[in-house]
Amino acid sequence: NYEFLLDKLKFLARYYYDVKIIIVGTTSKELEKRLSKREKFELVQHSVNEAMRQQREYLKIADELREAGLNVAIYNNSGMSKKDLCKLIMVEQELE
């Protein structure tokens, strides 16, 4: 349940831990590129549209979490390797 999880995160952030929520997003072009390697075109278009819809929902949730006082960072990993993304996140989180 979302409310239960939100309450637990707020409790942990307030009393015990430095809670950081990281959301990784991408662009529709990057999704098309990734998915076209393994699926038929019709499925790629549907998958891209569905993934972008889902990503918009994650961004709405990120706003709600921020309003609740939680630390949320959003990264766009378009054109970035997993290794480079991890390095970027580690460096930026150390700077905070």
Secondary structure, DSSP 8 states (H G I E B T S, - for coil): -HHHHHHHHHHHHHHT---EEEEEE--HHHHHHHHHTTS-HHHHHHHHHHHHHHHHHHHHHHHHHHHTT-EEEEEE-TT--HHHHHHHHHHHHHH-
